[in-house]
Amino acid sequence: MDNKKKREEQMDYIQHRILQSHDAIFMGDLNFDFNWNDEGKNLDTTIFTDLWADLRRKDEEAYTKNGTPCYKPVALDHV
């Protein structure tokens, strides 16, 4: 999970080289939460929506990683 620079490079490649010229579904174990201030900004929300969150009821938890005594629960996996 501590590969911030590598994920930034990957998101840039996916968004600007692949998705601008091809129809695609992008999903996976991305290891960051879209709401994180530092890494969430790497995602162009004008071309992405997170179906994991969108298809769930607003009162339903949407975490994909449970919390621990050291970490809050987060949604690290996205479709």
C-alpha positions in Angstrom: 0.0 0.0 0.0 3.0 2.3 0.3 3.5 2.8 -3.5 1.9 6.2 -3.9 4.3 7.3 -6.8 3.8 4.0 -8.7 0.0 4.2 -8.4 0.1 7.8 -9.6 2.1 6.7 -12.7 -0.3 3.8 -13.3 -3.4 6.0 -13.0 -2.0 8.5 -15.4 -1.2 5.8 -18.0 -4.6 4.2 -17.6 -6.6 7.5 -17.8 -4.6 9.3 -20.5 -3.3 6.5 -22.8 -5.9 3.7 -22.5 -9.3 5.1 -21.6 -9.1 8.1 -23.9 -8.8 5.9 -27.0 -10.6 2.7 -26.0 -13.9 1.6 -24.4 -13.0 -0.2 -21.2 -14.0 -1.3 -17.8 -11.4 -0.5 -15.2 -11.6 -2.4 -11.9 -9.4 -3.9 -9.3 -7.5 -3.9 -6.1 -6.3 -0.3 -6.4 -5.1 0.0 -2.9 -6.3 3.6 -2.4 -9.6 5.1 -1.4 -11.0 7.7 -3.9 -11.7 10.0 -0.9 -8.0 10.2 0.2 -6.8 13.7 -0.4 -3.4 12.8 -1.7 -4.2 9.8 -4.0 -7.9 10.4 -4.7 -6.9 13.5 -6.7 -5.1 11.2 -9.2 -8.5 9.9 -10.4 -10.4 11.9 -13.0 -14.0 11.7 -11.6 -15.4 13.1 -14.9 -14.7 9.8 -16.6 -15.0 7.4 -13.6 -17.7 6.3 -11.3 -17.3 3.7 -8.6 -20.1 1.2 -9.1 -19.2 -0.5 -5.7 -20.4 2.7 -4.0 -23.0 3.8 -6.5 -25.0 0.5 -6.4 -25.2 0.2 -2.7 -27.8 1.8 -0.5 -26.6 5.0 1.1 -27.2 3.6 4.6 -25.2 0.4 3.7 -21.5 0.2 4.5 -19.4 0.1 1.4 -16.0 -0.8 2.9 -13.8 -3.4 1.2 -11.3 -3.5 4.0 -12.4 -3.8 7.6 -11.0 -1.5 10.2 -8.4 -2.5 12.7 -7.2 -0.9 16.0 -4.7 1.1 13.9 -6.7 1.8 10.7 -10.2 3.0 9.8 -12.3 0.8 7.4 -11.8 1.9 3.8 -12.9 1.0 0.2 -9.7 0.0 -1.6 -11.3 -2.1 -4.3 -13.2 -0.5 -7.1 -15.3 -1.3 -10.2 
